Amino acid sequence: MTIAQNTEDTKALARRFGIRICEEIADFPLVRDKIQLIPYSFAKQKGLLPLEQNEKEIVVAISDPLDLEALEELRLYLQKPLVPVYCSKSTIESSIEQCYRQKEGEAKRLFSDLSNPIRSLHKEETIEGYDLLEQNDQNPVIRMVNTIILEAIQQGASDIHLEPTDNELNIRFRIDGVLLRRDTPPREAASAISTRIKVMAKMDIAEHRLPQDGRIKLNHGGREIDFRVSTIPTVYGERIALRILDRGNVVLGMEKIGMEEKTLKAFRRLIHAPEGIVLVTGPTGSGKTTTLYSAISEINSDEMNILTIEDPVEYKLQGISQMNVNPRIELDFAKGLRHFLRQDPDVIMIGEIRDRETAEIAIQASLTGHLVLSTLHTNDAPSALTRLADMGVEPYLLASSILGVLAQRLVRCICPNCRISYSPSVDELDELGLQKELLSDGNLFRGEGCKHCFGSGYKGRHGIYELMPMHAKIKTQVMKSADAQELRKTARSYQMMSLFEHGRRLVTHGLTTSAEILRVTRIGEGAQIEE
């Protein structure tokens, strides 16, 4: 018998029964060493976890002191007396995930031990939505694919690349925007791995000559994770890319995406405008969609009718109507937008403006009382206006509809576990346009590389931003078809902070490195800072 109570009431109940209370259990031996005394499904379902054992008894964490039935089941299973300690349900769940996480180097051990013949796979072996932490299948290929996917999720990868060559199958994870090579399975396993992934993604396993697209839905510790799968034929076999769409890794909220306070205030003014177009620009993988989702989440309310058209919808947002483009039935951005305008929207988000037709419909929507948010692939904020002009959009329409343009990049953060200070060289300071006297103790920071960051020296990412609101002088220049360089000079006169300048501030604050800023910003941009 169990009852639902708040944490404080349950703590009081535990004290009353003489049960010890533990706030953290991650450092207990069985959790720390990933020793699994009970099946994952039992631990997850019952909300309990063995923490420590000796010859006489086993210490077990529980979240409900009244669930005597679960404790009795566990005692019968382990055949030892139990000593319960109380811990919150959320802490137990995170510790279960930690305890049942794949051990480091598991993929390497699995690949080296792979000596049995690889038997064929059939569609009936795949159950959509199964939990990756329940490793019950003995088929070596299924275990191998699950192992690869688990390592990618646990290392925070956004993409998995499987690339066959003449003598091996290269596996690379994109972590914090950079591809890193991982353990390599035998070449003879490439075909079986490809078939397994295609079965999971509901692709045609007999088709090897044409590119294919599919989706996979799995669970990881109770957390639903989607994968976008793409295959293309190459001379050595099918190359596969999996995009990991993990909602647990998405941080939405305008305060959480890393904008400077001044930029954040200005951007908030733009997205709260009743009508007009706000553009977010940058290359693929620069966080544009996260920024737009954060903006939509902030302005979303019961009084607002918000519609989005995306290619594809990456994350589902509560209370917002989202639509996928579908080229197979000729549903593109332009066609979707025309139908959106009949749905009485207040705010429209367009995944990307790719052509003149989409741009013109977006502009007409903004001029008839709608706020339009969209992305564009350009290097910086001023270039977005010249890009739209190149598509054939009339300059006067741009000047009257665009509210502002936000350019952004993602830079890797220095790993906090191996962060050290160092004295920068004169050349490095010159590249950044910095003087050593202005630095804290005259030092900068970098990561040495450790097990937490897989030797890269970086862990996590931080946004850098360049916001160009459409001031009156900029509108005048747009009407005169000024180029991006002239627009940049004018925006700088209005104190626009460039991507490089924002990145440089992160370097001086010890959040990232000079090499990282120079990697993601345009060459020569630093020379424009002082203009």
N, C-alpha and C positions, 0 to 999 in steps of 0.2 A: 504494500500500500504506500503510495507516494502522495505528496501534496505540493502544490506550487506556492512558494513564498518568496519574499524578497530576500536579498543577501543578508541584511542585518538580522532579520527574524530567524533565518536558517542558522546563522552563526550563534545566536542566542540559544537555539535549540541544541546545537552541537555541544556548547558549553554545559548545558543542563544535563546532557547524557555523558559528560566527561570525555568527550571526543576532542583530541588536539586539533587546533586550527592552524593551517599552513597557507600563507598567502602565495608562496611560490614553491613549485615542486620540480622545476626543470633540472635541479642539481642533484636530485636523488639518484643513486647508482643505476637502477634499472632504466630510468628515463635517459640519463646522461649517456649510458653505454648502449642504448637502443636494444635492451634485452626484453624480448616480447614473450611473456609467460602465458598470455591468453590471445585468442584470435582478435584481429583488429575490429571485426564486425561486432563482437561481444562487448569490447571496451567502448566502442562508439555508441552502441544501442543502450547500454546500461549506465553510461556516464561515470565509469570508474576505471582506475588504473593502478596496477601494482607498482610500488615505488622502491621497496627495499625488502630483502629476505635474508633470513639466517636459518639455522638448523631447526629452530623451534616455531617460527612464525613468519608471516608476510605482512608488511605495512602496505595498506592500500588507500588511495585517495578516493573519496566519495563526495558527491555534490548534494546528496539528499540523505540526511541522517535517519530518515524514516523508511528508506527503501531496504528493509531487512531481507526481502525476497531475493534481491540482486546479490546481496552479500552472502546469503546462504548458497545460491547457485555458484558463486565464485569459490566459496570454501569447499564445496563438493568437487568442483573442477580441479582445484589446486591441491586438495587433500592435505591442507595445513590450516592451523588456526590463523585468523586474520586480526590485524590491529588497524581499525579504520582511523583515518585523519580527514578532517573536513577541508575542502578546497572549493572555490567557486566553479561553476559549470564551465565558464569561458576559459578559465585557466587549465582545467582538466582537458578540455577539447584541444587547446593549443599544445599541451604536453603529449597528448595522444598522437597528434600529427608529428611532433618532434620524435617521439619514440619509434614510430613506424615509418619514419622517413627512410628513404633508400640510403644505405651506407655509402660513404665516399669510396669511389673506385669500383663500385659494383658492376658498372658497365664493362670496365676493363677485365675484371675477373670472369664475367659471363662470356665475353668474346674469346678469351684465352681458353676457357673450358669447353667451348663449343666444338665437340667432336662427333656428336651423334648425327646421323643423316637428317636432313631437314625435310620433314614430311609436308605434304601439300596442305593448304589452308582452304577452308570452305566458309561460305557466308554465314552458315548457321553457328559458327564459332564466335561470332561477334555479337555482343549484347551492348546496345547503345546506352551510354550513361553509366557504365560500370565504374566502380571506384578503383583507381590505379593503385591504391595502397593495399588492396586485397589481392596479393600475388598468389593466386591458387592454380593458375594454368601451368601445366608442365610442358606444353609445346615450347621448344626452345626459341622459335621465331617470335611467338607472342610475348614471351618473357623478355626477349631482346628489345622488341619495339616498345613495350611498356617501360623498360629500363631507360631507354633513350629519352622517352617523353618525360619520365619522372625526373631524370637529371636536369633536363631543360627547365622544367617548372621550378624545381628546388633551387636552381642557380639564377632564377629570375630572367631567363631568356625570353625575348620577344619573338624569335624565329628559330626554326630548325632547318638546316640545309643538309640534304643527303646527295652527294655528288659522286657518281661512279666514275672511276678512271680505268686504265688498262689493267691495273693490278690490285686495286683496293677500292673501298667505299669510304670516301671522306665524309666525316660528320662535323659540322660547324654550328655553333650556337651564336646568335647575335645577342650579346649581353651589353646593356647600356650603350646600344648603338654601334658596337664594334663586333665584327665576326671573330670568334675564337675557336680554334680547332680542338676537337675532343677525340676520345678514343675511337679507333678504327676497327670495325668488324671485318671478318674475312671476305674477300671478293666474291666467293661463291655464295655468300649469304645475301648479296645485294638484290637478286631477283626475288627471293622469298620475302625480304623486308619490304620491298616495293609492293608486292602483291598484298601483304598484310595491311599496309597503310591504305591501299586502294580499296580493299574490302571494308575497312573501317569507315572510309569516306564515301562508300556506296558508289564507287566508280566502276567502269567496265574493266575487269581484270584481264580481258582478252585483247584489249586495245593498247598497243605499244607504240603506234606510229603518230598519233595525234595528241596534242596537249589536252589535259582534262582538269576540271576544277571540282572540288567537293568540300564537304564540311564534316567534322567529327565533334561529337559532344561526349565529354567524359567528366568524371568527378575526381576530386583530389581532396581527401579528408572531409567530404561532405560539401566541398566548394565546387560549383559547376564551372567547367572550363570549356570553351569552344575553340576549335582549330579550323582555320581556313587552309585548305590543301590545294596545291597546284603542282601538276606534273608536266614536264616537257621531254620529248625524246631527244637524246644526244647520241653521239657515235658510240659511246660506251654503255648505253642503257638509259633508263629513265631517271631524270633528275627531279627530286621532290623538294618542295619548300612548304613548311608548315608555319603559318602565322598563329601565334598563341594569343587568344583573346581571354585574358584572365581578369575578370571584374574585380577580383581581390587585390590586384596590383594597380587599379586605376584610382587615382586620387583626384576627386572632383571638388571644386570650391575655389573661388577667385583668390582667397588668401593663401591657398596651398600650392599654387603653380609657380611661385617664385618671382613675381613682378616686384619691382621697386615701388615704394609707396606712392610716389608721384605718378608713375606710369599707371598703377592700379586705379587711382582716383580718376585719371583722365579716361581710361578704358571703360570704367563703370559708367561714366557720363554718356559715353557713346552707346552702350548696350541698353541703357534705360531710355534712349530717345524713342519717341513714338513712331518715327518713320525714317527711312534712309537705309544705306547699305554700309555694313562694317565688314571689312575683309581681313582675313588672317592668312599670311603668306609664309612660305618656307618650303624646303624640299621634303620629299617623302620621309616619314619617321621623325619629324621635328616637333611633334606634339600638337599640331594644329587642331585635330579633332578633339583632343582633351580640353584645349582652351575653349573651343566653341561649346562643348558639353558643359563645361564649368559656367560659361556665360548663360546658357539656357537654363541650367539648374538654378542660377541666382534669380533670373527674372520670371521663372515659372510660378504660376499661381492659379487658383480656380477661376480668376477673372480673365486669364490669358488663353487664347487658342494658339498653340504652337505646333507647327508641322515641320517635319524634316524629310528630305529626300537624299539618300546616301548610296554609295557604291563600295561595299555593302554597309548595312547597319551593323556597326561593330559592338555597341553596347546599348541595351534597352534602358530607356529612361522612364521613370514613373510619371504618368500623367501627360505624356507627350506622344503624339501620333507620328510614327516613323515609317518610312516607305523605302523599299529597295528599288533601285533601277534594275531593269531586266531587258537587256538588248535582244534576247530571243523573241520577245513579244513587242519589240520596238517601243519599250517604255524607257525613254532616256530622261535626262534632267529637264530638258525643255518641255517635253510632253507632260511630265509630272507636275511641273510648275504651272502650266496652263490650267490643269485640273485643280491644283491647290487653291487658285484664286477664286474658285467657286465654293470653297469650303469655309469662307468667312474667317481667314486666319488673321491673327494679330502679328505673329512672328513666323518667319519662314527661314529654315536653315537649308542651304544647298551644299551638298558634300564638296563640290568643286565646280567652278565656272570654267568650262573647257572650250566653249565656242561662242560665236557672236550671238546666236539665237538665244542661248541660255542667259548671256549677259544682258541682252535687251529686255527679255521678259523680267529678269530680276530688277532691272532699273525701272520698268513700268510699274512693277509691284511696289517698289519703294516710293514712287511718285504718286501712287494712289492710296497712300496711308498705311503701308506695311513696313515693319522693320525686317530687313533681310540680312542674314549672316551667312558668309560663305568663305571658302578658301580659294587660293590661287597659287600656282607654282611660280614664284619669282624669288630672286636672291635677296631683295630688301624691300622696304615699304614704298619708296618712290617708284620703283620699277613696276609696281602693280598697276599704276595709272597708265604708264606708257604701254604696258602689255595689253590692257583693255582697249586702248586706242589702236594698237596694231591689229586687234581682232576686228576693227571696223566700227567700234562704238563712237558716236559723235562726242567731241570734247565737251560741248555744253551740257550733255546728259550726264557725263561723269562729274562735272563741277556741281551740278544741282542735286545729285543723288548720293554721292559717296560722303559718308560722315568721317571716316578715318580708316587707316590701314595699319595693322599690327604685323610686323615681321618677327619671326622667332626661330631659335635653334635650341637644341638640347646639348649641354656639355656634361661630361662625366665628373662626378664629385670625387675628391680625394678620399680614399678609404680611411675611416676614423681609427681603425685598429692598427694601421701601420703608418700613420701620418707623422712625418718628420720635417723639421725646418732645415733650410740650407741657405747659403749665401749665393744669390744669383750673380751671374757674370754681367759684365758691362753690355755685351751684345744682347743678352736676354732682356735686360732693362730697356735698351734702345728699341727693341722690337715692340715692347709694350708701351713705350713712351713714358716710362716711369723714372723717378729719381730715387736712389737708394735711401736718401735722408727721409723720404716720406713714408717709408715702410716701417712696420713695427719691428724694432730691433734690427732693421736693415735686412730682414730675411723673408723668403717666400717658403712655400710648403709643397711637398710631394708625397706620394705613397711609395714605400719600399717594396710592397708586394707581400702578401701573406695568404694563409689558407682561406680567410674570410672573403677575399677579393679574387681568389684563384690566381694569385701572383701578378695581377694587372696593376695594382696600386690604386684602383678606382672602384667605387661602389655607389650605385645610384646615380641619378642625373638631376640636373637643375636647369631651368629655362633661362635663356637670355632674350631680351625683348627690345624692339625698336618701334615706338608708336608715333605715327604721323597723323594727327588730326587735320582736317581740311580747313585750315585758316583762310581768311579772305585772300591774302596774297597768293597762296598756293592755288586757290580756285582760279584766280586771274591767269596764272601761268599755265594751268591746264587748258583754259580756254584758248590760249595762244599756242598750244601744242608744244610746250617746253619739254626738253628731254629730262631723263631721270637725274642727271647730274645737277641740272639747274634746280629741280624740285628739291633735291637733297640739301643744297646750299640754303635754300629758303627755309626748309624745315629746321635746319641747324640754327638759323637765326631766331627761331622760336624755341630754342633750347631742347630740340629733340635729342635724346640720348641714343647713340648708335648701338648696334649689336656688339661691336668691338669694345665700346666704352663700358657697357654693362658687364661684359665678360671680364674686362680689366678690373672692375671693382670686386668681382668674385675672387679674382686671383689675389688681390691685396687683402681680402678678408680670409684667405686661407681655405676657400671652398673648392677651388679647382686649380689647375696648373696653367702656366703660360702656353705650353705646348698644346693643350686642349683647346684653348681659345683660338690660337692661330690655326688649328685644324678645322674648326667649324665656321670661322668668319672669313670674309672675302680678303684675298691678298691685296694689300695696299690700303685697306680701309682705315688702318691705324693712322695713316698720313692725313686722313680727312678729319680726324677728331678735333684738331685745334682750329679748323676753319670757322 
